[in-house]
Amino acid sequence: MPAPEHPETEDQAVLRDYWAAAKKRYKRGDYADYGSPDWCALPLEHPCKLAGIVAFAEMWRKYGNEIADDLNRQLRAPQELVHYATTESCETAWRQLLAKQERIRKEAA
């Protein structure tokens, strides 16, 4: 087999290895979802980061319009990401729990 005209540079080898590792992660399903907190926490050079991008790109290819519509809907009216309990909601949950326990005691008697 003849030697390649242009030998692979070190940068090309690193990129080839990175891509190969990312493809393996993608095929195994071993990656964080694109944009998730886990994905954002990964360093750029982690193969799981690229695998998450590949997975999202594949979803976009299959469901592009649906994904775009869903993203646009969420951007127009984002859902509350964190719900902080109020004193009233805690008291309501407590009363419901007590009522449930009372029903269970009566049924057992």
Gaussian input, Z-matrix of N, CA and C with variables (Angstrom, degrees):
# hf/3-21g

backbone

0 1
 N
 C     1     B1
 C     2     B2     1     A1
 N     3     B3     2     A2     1     D1
 C     4     B4     3     A3     2     D2
 C     5     B5     4     A4     3     D3
 N     6     B6     5     A5     4     D4
 C     7     B7     6     A6     5     D5
 C     8     B8     7     A7     6     D6
 N     9     B9     8     A8     7     D7
 C    10    B10     9     A9     8     D8
 C    11    B11    10    A10     9     D9
 N    12    B12    11    A11    10    D10
 C    13    B13    12    A12    11    D11
 C    14    B14    13    A13    12    D12
 N    15    B15    14    A14    13    D13
 C    16    B16    15    A15    14    D14
 C    17    B17    16    A16    15    D15
 N    18    B18    17    A17    16    D16
 C    19    B19    18    A18    17    D17
 C    20    B20    19    A19    18    D18
 N    21    B21    20    A20    19    D19
 C    22    B22    21    A21    20    D20
 C    23    B23    22    A22    21    D21
 N    24    B24    23    A23    22    D22
 C    25    B25    24    A24    23    D23
 C    26    B26    25    A25    24    D24
 N    27    B27    26    A26    25    D25
 C    28    B28    27    A27    26    D26
 C    29    B29    28    A28    27    D27
 N    30    B30    29    A29    28    D28
 C    31    B31    30    A30    29    D29
 C    32    B32    31    A31    30    D30
 N    33    B33    32    A32    31    D31
 C    34    B34    33    A33    32    D32
 C    35    B35    34    A34    33    D33
 N    36    B36    35    A35    34    D34
 C    37    B37    36    A36    35    D35
 C    38    B38    37    A37    36    D36
 N    39    B39    38    A38    37    D37
 C    40    B40    39    A39    38    D38
 C    41    B41    40    A40    39    D39
 N    42    B42    41    A41    40    D40
 C    43    B43    42    A42    41    D41
 C    44    B44    43    A43    42    D42
 N    45    B45    44    A44    43    D43
 C    46    B46    45    A45    44    D44
 C    47    B47    46    A46    45    D45
 N    48    B48    47    A47    46    D46
 C    49    B49    48    A48    47    D47
 C    50    B50    49    A49    48    D48
 N    51    B51    50    A50    49    D49
 C    52    B52    51    A51    50    D50
 C    53    B53    52    A52    51    D51
 N    54    B54    53    A53    52    D52
 C    55    B55    54    A54    53    D53
 C    56    B56    55    A55    54    D54
 N    57    B57    56    A56    55    D55
 C    58    B58    57    A57    56    D56
 C    59    B59    58    A58    57    D57
 N    60    B60    59    A59    58    D58
 C    61    B61    60    A60    59    D59
 C    62    B62    61    A61    60    D60
 N    63    B63    62    A62    61    D61
 C    64    B64    63    A63    62    D62
 C    65    B65    64    A64    63    D63
 N    66    B66    65    A65    64    D64
 C    67    B67    66    A66    65    D65
 C    68    B68    67    A67    66    D66
 N    69    B69    68    A68    67    D67
 C    70    B70    69    A69    68    D68
 C    71    B71    70    A70    69    D69
 N    72    B72    71    A71    70    D70
 C    73    B73    72    A72    71    D71
 C    74    B74    73    A73    72    D72
 N    75    B75    74    A74    73    D73
 C    76    B76    75    A75    74    D74
 C    77    B77    76    A76    75    D75
 N    78    B78    77    A77    76    D76
 C    79    B79    78    A78    77    D77
 C    80    B80    79    A79    78    D78
 N    81    B81    80    A80    79    D79
 C    82    B82    81    A81    80    D80
 C    83    B83    82    A82    81    D81
 N    84    B84    83    A83    82    D82
 C    85    B85    84    A84    83    D83
 C    86    B86    85    A85    84    D84
 N    87    B87    86    A86    85    D85
 C    88    B88    87    A87    86    D86
 C    89    B89    88    A88    87    D87
 N    90    B90    89    A89    88    D88
 C    91    B91    90    A90    89    D89
 C    92    B92    91    A91    90    D90
 N    93    B93    92    A92    91    D91
 C    94    B94    93    A93    92    D92
 C    95    B95    94    A94    93    D93
 N    96    B96    95    A95    94    D94
 C    97    B97    96    A96    95    D95
 C    98    B98    97    A97    96    D96
 N    99    B99    98    A98    97    D97
 C   100   B100    99    A99    98    D98
 C   101   B101   100   A100    99    D99
 N   102   B102   101   A101   100   D100
 C   103   B103   102   A102   101   D101
 C   104   B104   103   A103   102   D102
 N   105   B105   104   A104   103   D103
 C   106   B106   105   A105   104   D104
 C   107   B107   106   A106   105   D105
 N   108   B108   107   A107   106   D106
 C   109   B109   108   A108   107   D107
 C   110   B110   109   A109   108   D108
 N   111   B111   110   A110   109   D109
 C   112   B112   111   A111   110   D110
 C   113   B113   112   A112   111   D111
 N   114   B114   113   A113   112   D112
 C   115   B115   114   A114   113   D113
 C   116   B116   115   A115   114   D114
 N   117   B117   116   A116   115   D115
 C   118   B118   117   A117   116   D116
 C   119   B119   118   A118   117   D117
 N   120   B120   119   A119   118   D118
 C   121   B121   120   A120   119   D119
 C   122   B122   121   A121   120   D120
 N   123   B123   122   A122   121   D121
 C   124   B124   123   A123   122   D122
 C   125   B125   124   A124   123   D123
 N   126   B126   125   A125   124   D124
 C   127   B127   126   A126   125   D125
 C   128   B128   127   A127   126   D126
 N   129   B129   128   A128   127   D127
 C   130   B130   129   A129   128   D128
 C   131   B131   130   A130   129   D129
 N   132   B132   131   A131   130   D130
 C   133   B133   132   A132   131   D131
 C   134   B134   133   A133   132   D132
 N   135   B135   134   A134   133   D133
 C   136   B136   135   A135   134   D134
 C   137   B137   136   A136   135   D135
 N   138   B138   137   A137   136   D136
 C   139   B139   138   A138   137   D137
 C   140   B140   139   A139   138   D138
 N   141   B141   140   A140   139   D139
 C   142   B142   141   A141   140   D140
 C   143   B143   142   A142   141   D141
 N   144   B144   143   A143   142   D142
 C   145   B145   144   A144   143   D143
 C   146   B146   145   A145   144   D144
 N   147   B147   146   A146   145   D145
 C   148   B148   147   A147   146   D146
 C   149   B149   148   A148   147   D147
 N   150   B150   149   A149   148   D148
 C   151   B151   150   A150   149   D149
 C   152   B152   151   A151   150   D150
 N   153   B153   152   A152   151   D151
 C   154   B154   153   A153   152   D152
 C   155   B155   154   A154   153   D153
 N   156   B156   155   A155   154   D154
 C   157   B157   156   A156   155   D155
 C   158   B158   157   A157   156   D156
 N   159   B159   158   A158   157   D157
 C   160   B160   159   A159   158   D158
 C   161   B161   160   A160   159   D159
 N   162   B162   161   A161   160   D160
 C   163   B163   162   A162   161   D161
 C   164   B164   163   A163   162   D162
 N   165   B165   164   A164   163   D163
 C   166   B166   165   A165   164   D164
 C   167   B167   166   A166   165   D165
 N   168   B168   167   A167   166   D166
 C   169   B169   168   A168   167   D167
 C   170   B170   169   A169   168   D168
 N   171   B171   170   A170   169   D169
 C   172   B172   171   A171   170   D170
 C   173   B173   172   A172   171   D171
 N   174   B174   173   A173   172   D172
 C   175   B175   174   A174   173   D173
 C   176   B176   175   A175   174   D174
 N   177   B177   176   A176   175   D175
 C   178   B178   177   A177   176   D176
 C   179   B179   178   A178   177   D177
 N   180   B180   179   A179   178   D178
 C   181   B181   180   A180   179   D179
 C   182   B182   181   A181   180   D180
 N   183   B183   182   A182   181   D181
 C   184   B184   183   A183   182   D182
 C   185   B185   184   A184   183   D183
 N   186   B186   185   A185   184   D184
 C   187   B187   186   A186   185   D185
 C   188   B188   187   A187   186   D186
 N   189   B189   188   A188   187   D187
 C   190   B190   189   A189   188   D188
 C   191   B191   190   A190   189   D189
 N   192   B192   191   A191   190   D190
 C   193   B193   192   A192   191   D191
 C   194   B194   193   A193   192   D192
 N   195   B195   194   A194   193   D193
 C   196   B196   195   A195   194   D194
 C   197   B197   196   A196   195   D195
 N   198   B198   197   A197   196   D196
 C   199   B199   198   A198   197   D197
 C   200   B200   199   A199   198   D198
 N   201   B201   200   A200   199   D199
 C   202   B202   201   A201   200   D200
 C   203   B203   202   A202   201   D201
 N   204   B204   203   A203   202   D202
 C   205   B205   204   A204   203   D203
 C   206   B206   205   A205   204   D204
 N   207   B207   206   A206   205   D205
 C   208   B208   207   A207   206   D206
 C   209   B209   208   A208   207   D207
 N   210   B210   209   A209   208   D208
 C   211   B211   210   A210   209   D209
 C   212   B212   211   A211   210   D210
 N   213   B213   212   A212   211   D211
 C   214   B214   213   A213   212   D212
 C   215   B215   214   A214   213   D213
 N   216   B216   215   A215   214   D214
 C   217   B217   216   A216   215   D215
 C   218   B218   217   A217   216   D216
 N   219   B219   218   A218   217   D217
 C   220   B220   219   A219   218   D218
 C   221   B221   220   A220   219   D219
 N   222   B222   221   A221   220   D220
 C   223   B223   222   A222   221   D221
 C   224   B224   223   A223   222   D222
 N   225   B225   224   A224   223   D223
 C   226   B226   225   A225   224   D224
 C   227   B227   226   A226   225   D225
 N   228   B228   227   A227   226   D226
 C   229   B229   228   A228   227   D227
 C   230   B230   229   A229   228   D228
 N   231   B231   230   A230   229   D229
 C   232   B232   231   A231   230   D230
 C   233   B233   232   A232   231   D231
 N   234   B234   233   A233   232   D232
 C   235   B235   234   A234   233   D233
 C   236   B236   235   A235   234   D234
 N   237   B237   236   A236   235   D235
 C   238   B238   237   A237   236   D236
 C   239   B239   238   A238   237   D237
 N   240   B240   239   A239   238   D238
 C   241   B241   240   A240   239   D239
 C   242   B242   241   A241   240   D240
 N   243   B243   242   A242   241   D241
 C   244   B244   243   A243   242   D242
 C   245   B245   244   A244   243   D243
 N   246   B246   245   A245   244   D244
 C   247   B247   246   A246   245   D245
 C   248   B248   247   A247   246   D246
 N   249   B249   248   A248   247   D247
 C   250   B250   249   A249   248   D248
 C   251   B251   250   A250   249   D249
 N   252   B252   251   A251   250   D250
 C   253   B253   252   A252   251   D251
 C   254   B254   253   A253   252   D252
 N   255   B255   254   A254   253   D253
 C   256   B256   255   A255   254   D254
 C   257   B257   256   A256   255   D255
 N   258   B258   257   A257   256   D256
 C   259   B259   258   A258   257   D257
 C   260   B260   259   A259   258   D258
 N   261   B261   260   A260   259   D259
 C   262   B262   261   A261   260   D260
 C   263   B263   262   A262   261   D261
 N   264   B264   263   A263   262   D262
 C   265   B265   264   A264   263   D263
 C   266   B266   265   A265   264   D264
 N   267   B267   266   A266   265   D265
 C   268   B268   267   A267   266   D266
 C   269   B269   268   A268   267   D267
 N   270   B270   269   A269   268   D268
 C   271   B271   270   A270   269   D269
 C   272   B272   271   A271   270   D270
 N   273   B273   272   A272   271   D271
 C   274   B274   273   A273   272   D272
 C   275   B275   274   A274   273   D273
 N   276   B276   275   A275   274   D274
 C   277   B277   276   A276   275   D275
 C   278   B278   277   A277   276   D276
 N   279   B279   278   A278   277   D277
 C   280   B280   279   A279   278   D278
 C   281   B281   280   A280   279   D279
 N   282   B282   281   A281   280   D280
 C   283   B283   282   A282   281   D281
 C   284   B284   283   A283   282   D282
 N   285   B285   284   A284   283   D283
 C   286   B286   285   A285   284   D284
 C   287   B287   286   A286   285   D285
 N   288   B288   287   A287   286   D286
 C   289   B289   288   A288   287   D287
 C   290   B290   289   A289   288   D288
 N   291   B291   290   A290   289   D289
 C   292   B292   291   A291   290   D290
 C   293   B293   292   A292   291   D291
 N   294   B294   293   A293   292   D292
 C   295   B295   294   A294   293   D293
 C   296   B296   295   A295   294   D294
 N   297   B297   296   A296   295   D295
 C   298   B298   297   A297   296   D296
 C   299   B299   298   A298   297   D297
 N   300   B300   299   A299   298   D298
 C   301   B301   300   A300   299   D299
 C   302   B302   301   A301   300   D300
 N   303   B303   302   A302   301   D301
 C   304   B304   303   A303   302   D302
 C   305   B305   304   A304   303   D303
 N   306   B306   305   A305   304   D304
 C   307   B307   306   A306   305   D305
 C   308   B308   307   A307   306   D306
 N   309   B309   308   A308   307   D307
 C   310   B310   309   A309   308   D308
 C   311   B311   310   A310   309   D309
 N   312   B312   311   A311   310   D310
 C   313   B313   312   A312   311   D311
 C   314   B314   313   A313   312   D312
 N   315   B315   314   A314   313   D313
 C   316   B316   315   A315   314   D314
 C   317   B317   316   A316   315   D315
 N   318   B318   317   A317   316   D316
 C   319   B319   318   A318   317   D317
 C   320   B320   319   A319   318   D318
 N   321   B321   320   A320   319   D319
 C   322   B322   321   A321   320   D320
 C   323   B323   322   A322   321   D321
 N   324   B324   323   A323   322   D322
 C   325   B325   324   A324   323   D323
 C   326   B326   325   A325   324   D324

   B1=1.4544
   B2=1.5244
   B3=1.3281
   B4=1.4659
   B5=1.5155
   B6=1.3245
   B7=1.4711
   B8=1.5227
   B9=1.3498
   B10=1.4644
   B11=1.5263
   B12=1.3502
   B13=1.4612
   B14=1.5131
   B15=1.3152
   B16=1.4631
   B17=1.5212
   B18=1.3091
   B19=1.4671
   B20=1.5357
   B21=1.3170
   B22=1.4667
   B23=1.5289
   B24=1.3154
   B25=1.4608
   B26=1.5181
   B27=1.3160
   B28=1.4667
   B29=1.5324
   B30=1.3356
   B31=1.4670
   B32=1.5210
   B33=1.3279
   B34=1.4620
   B35=1.5268
   B36=1.3210
   B37=1.4684
   B38=1.5295
   B39=1.3271
   B40=1.4661
   B41=1.5266
   B42=1.3161
   B43=1.4629
   B44=1.5299
   B45=1.3419
   B46=1.4631
   B47=1.5318
   B48=1.3154
   B49=1.4634
   B50=1.5392
   B51=1.3260
   B52=1.4735
   B53=1.5285
   B54=1.3348
   B55=1.4621
   B56=1.5275
   B57=1.3377
   B58=1.4620
   B59=1.5340
   B60=1.3232
   B61=1.4706
   B62=1.5249
   B63=1.3342
   B64=1.4711
   B65=1.5234
   B66=1.3303
   B67=1.4672
   B68=1.5263
   B69=1.3353
   B70=1.4701
   B71=1.5261
   B72=1.3297
   B73=1.4737
   B74=1.5259
   B75=1.3338
   B76=1.4635
   B77=1.5292
   B78=1.3266
   B79=1.4710
   B80=1.5225
   B81=1.3336
   B82=1.4708
   B83=1.5179
   B84=1.3243
   B85=1.4626
   B86=1.5211
   B87=1.3116
   B88=1.4672
   B89=1.5235
   B90=1.3238
   B91=1.4565
   B92=1.5223
   B93=1.3057
   B94=1.4652
   B95=1.5299
   B96=1.3220
   B97=1.4593
   B98=1.5178
   B99=1.3120
   B100=1.4605
   B101=1.5291
   B102=1.3157
   B103=1.4585
   B104=1.5146
   B105=1.3469
   B106=1.4655
   B107=1.5325
   B108=1.3348
   B109=1.4740
   B110=1.5280
   B111=1.3468
   B112=1.4658
   B113=1.5237
   B114=1.3343
   B115=1.4640
   B116=1.5255
   B117=1.3199
   B118=1.4666
   B119=1.5265
   B120=1.3299
   B121=1.4674
   B122=1.5340
   B123=1.3326
   B124=1.4626
   B125=1.5277
   B126=1.3297
   B127=1.4667
   B128=1.5295
   B129=1.3107
   B130=1.4592
   B131=1.5296
   B132=1.3109
   B133=1.4641
   B134=1.5364
   B135=1.3163
   B136=1.4716
   B137=1.5245
   B138=1.3356
   B139=1.4649
   B140=1.5309
   B141=1.3300
   B142=1.4611
   B143=1.5286
   B144=1.3095
   B145=1.4662
   B146=1.5254
   B147=1.3318
   B148=1.4609
   B149=1.5311
   B150=1.3296
   B151=1.4635
   B152=1.5268
   B153=1.3289
   B154=1.4631
   B155=1.5184
   B156=1.3187
   B157=1.4663
   B158=1.5251
   B159=1.3265
   B160=1.4633
   B161=1.5297
   B162=1.3286
   B163=1.4639
   B164=1.5277
   B165=1.3300
   B166=1.4610
   B167=1.5241
   B168=1.3287
   B169=1.4714
   B170=1.5250
   B171=1.3133
   B172=1.4674
   B173=1.5298
   B174=1.3117
   B175=1.4703
   B176=1.5275
   B177=1.3211
   B178=1.4628
   B179=1.5308
   B180=1.3495
   B181=1.4614
   B182=1.5296
   B183=1.3273
   B184=1.4719
   B185=1.5187
   B186=1.3265
   B187=1.4643
   B188=1.5263
   B189=1.3127
   B190=1.4541
   B191=1.5063
   B192=1.3245
   B193=1.4610
   B194=1.5213
   B195=1.3371
   B196=1.4621
   B197=1.5219
   B198=1.3277
   B199=1.4632
   B200=1.5209
   B201=1.3326
   B202=1.4651
   B203=1.5209
   B204=1.3329
   B205=1.4701
   B206=1.5225
   B207=1.3367
   B208=1.4653
   B209=1.5250
   B210=1.3374
   B211=1.4644
   B212=1.5269
   B213=1.3357
   B214=1.4630
   B215=1.5231
   B216=1.3360
   B217=1.4693
   B218=1.5157
   B219=1.3214
   B220=1.4587
   B221=1.5264
   B222=1.3215
   B223=1.4614
   B224=1.5242
   B225=1.3405
   B226=1.4620
   B227=1.5231
   B228=1.3216
   B229=1.4669
   B230=1.5248
   B231=1.3319
   B232=1.4704
   B233=1.5223
   B234=1.3057
   B235=1.4597
   B236=1.5194
   B237=1.3039
   B238=1.4541
   B239=1.5264
   B240=1.3280
   B241=1.4498
   B242=1.5167
   B243=1.3116
   B244=1.4591
   B245=1.5127
   B246=1.3155
   B247=1.4637
   B248=1.5264
   B249=1.2969
   B250=1.4500
   B251=1.5208
   B252=1.3059
   B253=1.4580
   B254=1.5230
   B255=1.3064
   B256=1.4568
   B257=1.5164
   B258=1.3024
   B259=1.4634
   B260=1.5169
   B261=1.3261
   B262=1.4607
   B263=1.5264
   B264=1.3378
   B265=1.4656
   B266=1.5284
   B267=1.3213
   B268=1.4681
   B269=1.5300
   B270=1.3294
   B271=1.4628
   B272=1.5255
   B273=1.3254
   B274=1.4681
   B275=1.5177
   B276=1.3250
   B277=1.4641
   B278=1.5246
   B279=1.3198
   B280=1.4619
   B281=1.5270
   B282=1.3466
   B283=1.4721
   B284=1.5249
   B285=1.3182
   B286=1.4654
   B287=1.5284
   B288=1.3171
   B289=1.4621
   B290=1.5274
   B291=1.3251
   B292=1.4637
   B293=1.5214
   B294=1.3424
   B295=1.4613
   B296=1.5277
   B297=1.3165
   B298=1.4617
   B299=1.5240
   B300=1.3227
   B301=1.4626
   B302=1.5250
   B303=1.3283
   B304=1.4699
   B305=1.5283
   B306=1.3424
   B307=1.4722
   B308=1.5251
   B309=1.3199
   B310=1.4762
   B311=1.5205
   B312=1.3649
   B313=1.4642
   B314=1.5173
   B315=1.3476
   B316=1.4772
   B317=1.5190
   B318=1.3295
   B319=1.4748
   B320=1.5248
   B321=1.3311
   B322=1.4564
   B323=1.5323
   B324=1.3267
   B325=1.4743
   B326=1.5036
   A1=107.75
   A2=117.38
   A3=119.30
   A4=111.83
   A5=116.02
   A6=121.57
   A7=108.81
   A8=116.71
   A9=118.55
   A10=110.40
   A11=114.72
   A12=119.49
   A13=111.87
   A14=115.54
   A15=121.33
   A16=108.39
   A17=118.12
   A18=119.33
   A19=110.55
   A20=114.15
   A21=120.99
   A22=109.72
   A23=116.08
   A24=120.39
   A25=108.95
   A26=115.84
   A27=120.32
   A28=110.83
   A29=116.88
   A30=120.61
   A31=111.27
   A32=116.86
   A33=120.37
   A34=110.96
   A35=116.58
   A36=120.69
   A37=110.42
   A38=116.24
   A39=120.66
   A40=109.84
   A41=116.13
   A42=120.96
   A43=110.94
   A44=117.20
   A45=121.44
   A46=110.54
   A47=116.98
   A48=121.13
   A49=111.35
   A50=116.03
   A51=121.29
   A52=109.96
   A53=116.27
   A54=121.36
   A55=110.27
   A56=117.59
   A57=121.32
   A58=110.73
   A59=116.54
   A60=120.40
   A61=110.91
   A62=116.77
   A63=120.59
   A64=110.61
   A65=117.69
   A66=120.94
   A67=110.69
   A68=116.50
   A69=119.68
   A70=110.18
   A71=116.88
   A72=121.06
   A73=110.13
   A74=116.03
   A75=120.90
   A76=110.34
   A77=116.91
   A78=120.93
   A79=111.83
   A80=117.49
   A81=121.81
   A82=112.09
   A83=117.62
   A84=120.80
   A85=111.64
   A86=115.89
   A87=122.23
   A88=109.67
   A89=116.03
   A90=121.05
   A91=109.25
   A92=115.72
   A93=121.24
   A94=107.81
   A95=116.15
   A96=120.55
   A97=110.64
   A98=114.78
   A99=121.62
   A100=110.68
   A101=115.48
   A102=121.22
   A103=114.90
   A104=117.42
   A105=120.42
   A106=109.53
   A107=117.29
   A108=119.07
   A109=112.52
   A110=117.22
   A111=119.68
   A112=111.24
   A113=115.78
   A114=120.24
   A115=110.24
   A116=116.77
   A117=121.08
   A118=111.54
   A119=116.93
   A120=120.81
   A121=112.28
   A122=117.49
   A123=119.87
   A124=110.53
   A125=116.69
   A126=118.41
   A127=109.29
   A128=116.46
   A129=122.26
   A130=112.35
   A131=116.71
   A132=119.52
   A133=113.67
   A134=118.71
   A135=121.12
   A136=109.46
   A137=118.41
   A138=120.72
   A139=113.75
   A140=117.72
   A141=120.37
   A142=111.42
   A143=117.20
   A144=120.85
   A145=109.71
   A146=116.58
   A147=120.56
   A148=110.69
   A149=117.60
   A150=120.46
   A151=110.75
   A152=117.69
   A153=121.14
   A154=111.75
   A155=116.72
   A156=121.00
   A157=109.97
   A158=116.89
   A159=121.08
   A160=109.96
   A161=117.21
   A162=120.74
   A163=110.67
   A164=116.65
   A165=119.84
   A166=110.60
   A167=116.98
   A168=120.62
   A169=110.39
   A170=116.74
   A171=120.67
   A172=110.45
   A173=117.24
   A174=120.14
   A175=110.02
   A176=116.62
   A177=120.53
   A178=109.48
   A179=116.34
   A180=120.07
   A181=110.28
   A182=116.26
   A183=120.59
   A184=112.78
   A185=116.51
   A186=120.72
   A187=112.16
   A188=118.01
   A189=123.17
   A190=115.73
   A191=117.52
   A192=119.41
   A193=111.55
   A194=116.97
   A195=119.94
   A196=110.96
   A197=116.69
   A198=120.59
   A199=109.83
   A200=116.96
   A201=120.19
   A202=110.65
   A203=116.93
   A204=120.20
   A205=111.06
   A206=116.26
   A207=120.20
   A208=110.81
   A209=116.94
   A210=119.94
   A211=110.96
   A212=116.94
   A213=120.30
   A214=111.48
   A215=117.18
   A216=121.26
   A217=110.99
   A218=116.41
   A219=120.22
   A220=111.41
   A221=116.93
   A222=119.65
   A223=111.54
   A224=116.96
   A225=120.41
   A226=111.06
   A227=116.88
   A228=121.39
   A229=108.65
   A230=117.03
   A231=118.87
   A232=111.89
   A233=113.89
   A234=119.35
   A235=108.93
   A236=115.01
   A237=119.99
   A238=108.33
   A239=116.96
   A240=120.81
   A241=112.42
   A242=116.73
   A243=121.26
   A244=107.78
   A245=114.93
   A246=119.56
   A247=107.03
   A248=115.81
   A249=119.91
   A250=108.84
   A251=115.54
   A252=120.25
   A253=110.05
   A254=114.14
   A255=119.46
   A256=108.01
   A257=116.68
   A258=120.53
   A259=109.63
   A260=116.34
   A261=120.75
   A262=111.53
   A263=117.73
   A264=119.43
   A265=110.87
   A266=117.82
   A267=120.91
   A268=111.02
   A269=116.31
   A270=120.02
   A271=111.07
   A272=117.31
   A273=120.68
   A274=110.11
   A275=117.19
   A276=120.75
   A277=110.67
   A278=117.22
   A279=121.77
   A280=110.48
   A281=117.32
   A282=120.69
   A283=111.14
   A284=116.76
   A285=120.14
   A286=110.96
   A287=116.67
   A288=120.69
   A289=111.04
   A290=117.06
   A291=120.21
   A292=111.13
   A293=116.98
   A294=120.61
   A295=110.74
   A296=116.97
   A297=121.21
   A298=110.58
   A299=116.70
   A300=120.07
   A301=110.75
   A302=117.24
   A303=121.28
   A304=110.05
   A305=117.33
   A306=120.41
   A307=110.49
   A308=117.08
   A309=120.76
   A310=109.85
   A311=117.71
   A312=120.92
   A313=111.73
   A314=116.21
   A315=120.07
   A316=111.00
   A317=116.72
   A318=120.74
   A319=110.66
   A320=117.65
   A321=121.70
   A322=111.73
   A323=117.89
   A324=121.34
   A325=112.77
   D1=125.79
   D2=-178.14
   D3=-69.74
   D4=150.98
   D5=178.40
   D6=-67.95
   D7=144.85
   D8=178.85
   D9=-62.89
   D10=148.74
   D11=179.59
   D12=-59.93
   D13=-42.15
   D14=-178.20
   D15=-119.06
   D16=106.03
   D17=-179.89
   D18=-61.95
   D19=149.19
   D20=-178.98
   D21=-66.21
   D22=134.01
   D23=176.42
   D24=-82.28
   D25=167.46
   D26=178.43
   D27=-62.79
   D28=-40.50
   D29=178.02
   D30=-62.21
   D31=-41.41
   D32=178.66
   D33=-64.97
   D34=-38.57
   D35=179.31
   D36=-65.27
   D37=-41.68
   D38=178.60
   D39=-62.30
   D40=-45.44
   D41=179.97
   D42=-64.01
   D43=-42.18
   D44=177.80
   D45=-60.38
   D46=-45.87
   D47=-179.34
   D48=-65.94
   D49=-39.37
   D50=178.63
   D51=-62.47
   D52=-46.20
   D53=179.85
   D54=-63.54
   D55=-42.53
   D56=179.62
   D57=-62.46
   D58=-43.01
   D59=179.23
   D60=-65.43
   D61=-39.83
   D62=179.23
   D63=-65.76
   D64=-41.13
   D65=179.02
   D66=-62.20
   D67=-41.23
   D68=178.41
   D69=-61.94
   D70=-44.42
   D71=179.13
   D72=-61.31
   D73=-44.38
   D74=-179.14
   D75=-60.81
   D76=-47.83
   D77=-178.20
   D78=-63.38
   D79=-33.21
   D80=178.60
   D81=-82.04
   D82=-11.74
   D83=-175.58
   D84=75.91
   D85=22.03
   D86=-176.39
   D87=-99.35
   D88=76.77
   D89=179.74
   D90=-159.50
   D91=160.70
   D92=176.38
   D93=-89.09
   D94=146.63
   D95=178.61
   D96=-63.46
   D97=136.11
   D98=-179.13
   D99=-54.07
   D100=128.83
   D101=177.37
   D102=85.85
   D103=-10.19
   D104=-179.67
   D105=-70.72
   D106=162.22
   D107=177.00
   D108=-56.69
   D109=-38.52
   D110=178.58
   D111=-64.55
   D112=-40.95
   D113=178.97
   D114=-64.86
   D115=-44.78
   D116=-179.23
   D117=-62.54
   D118=-31.14
   D119=-177.71
   D120=-77.04
   D121=-16.38
   D122=-179.14
   D123=-72.51
   D124=142.11
   D125=173.68
   D126=-70.31
   D127=152.65
   D128=-176.43
   D129=-54.85
   D130=-34.92
   D131=-175.80
   D132=-80.87
   D133=-1.86
   D134=179.72
   D135=-76.38
   D136=129.00
   D137=-178.06
   D138=-59.22
   D139=-27.79
   D140=178.39
   D141=-64.16
   D142=-29.26
   D143=179.12
   D144=-64.94
   D145=-48.68
   D146=179.06
   D147=-67.42
   D148=-38.19
   D149=178.62
   D150=-61.26
   D151=-38.06
   D152=176.35
   D153=-64.75
   D154=-37.64
   D155=176.70
   D156=-65.56
   D157=-42.78
   D158=179.23
   D159=-62.03
   D160=-43.91
   D161=179.63
   D162=-61.74
   D163=-43.30
   D164=179.35
   D165=-65.74
   D166=-40.65
   D167=178.68
   D168=-61.91
   D169=-39.70
   D170=178.39
   D171=-65.87
   D172=-41.66
   D173=176.20
   D174=-62.72
   D175=-41.29
   D176=-179.77
   D177=-63.40
   D178=-39.56
   D179=179.11
   D180=-62.29
   D181=-42.97
   D182=-177.68
   D183=-76.68
   D184=-41.85
   D185=-170.53
   D186=-125.01
   D187=30.55
   D188=-172.22
   D189=-44.81
   D190=-54.51
   D191=-177.22
   D192=-64.95
   D193=-41.00
   D194=179.29
   D195=-63.73
   D196=-43.41
   D197=179.60
   D198=-64.55
   D199=-45.02
   D200=179.95
   D201=-61.69
   D202=-42.95
   D203=178.98
   D204=-63.09
   D205=-42.82
   D206=179.99
   D207=-64.43
   D208=-44.31
   D209=178.39
   D210=-61.91
   D211=-42.65
   D212=178.60
   D213=-62.74
   D214=-40.63
   D215=176.97
   D216=-61.15
   D217=-45.01
   D218=-178.89
   D219=-66.40
   D220=-35.78
   D221=179.51
   D222=-70.66
   D223=-33.58
   D224=178.69
   D225=-71.39
   D226=-40.68
   D227=-177.43
   D228=-138.74
   D229=73.89
   D230=-177.19
   D231=-63.20
   D232=142.53
   D233=176.58
   D234=-77.82
   D235=149.99
   D236=177.54
   D237=-64.45
   D238=124.67
   D239=-177.56
   D240=-79.00
   D241=-31.95
   D242=-178.81
   D243=-129.19
   D244=132.41
   D245=176.80
   D246=-110.30
   D247=117.06
   D248=178.47
   D249=-91.08
   D250=129.03
   D251=-179.66
   D252=-69.77
   D253=137.55
   D254=175.22
   D255=-96.91
   D256=165.10
   D257=176.90
   D258=-58.45
   D259=-41.82
   D260=-179.76
   D261=-62.81
   D262=-43.06
   D263=-179.41
   D264=-67.57
   D265=-34.37
   D266=176.46
   D267=-66.66
   D268=-43.22
   D269=178.63
   D270=-64.38
   D271=-39.43
   D272=178.11
   D273=-63.49
   D274=-45.40
   D275=179.09
   D276=-62.61
   D277=-39.56
   D278=179.13
   D279=-63.88
   D280=-45.74
   D281=178.53
   D282=-61.81
   D283=-40.18
   D284=178.87
   D285=-64.65
   D286=-40.38
   D287=178.42
   D288=-64.83
   D289=-43.58
   D290=178.28
   D291=-62.76
   D292=-42.12
   D293=179.49
   D294=-63.57
   D295=-40.26
   D296=178.91
   D297=-64.30
   D298=-44.52
   D299=178.81
   D300=-62.49
   D301=-39.19
   D302=178.93
   D303=-63.55
   D304=-43.33
   D305=178.06
   D306=-61.29
   D307=-41.74
   D308=-178.93
   D309=-64.26
   D310=-42.02
   D311=178.29
   D312=-62.05
   D313=-42.51
   D314=-179.37
   D315=-66.09
   D316=-39.87
   D317=179.62
   D318=-66.68
   D319=-33.72
   D320=-178.78
   D321=-76.33
   D322=-23.41
   D323=-176.06
   D324=-76.17

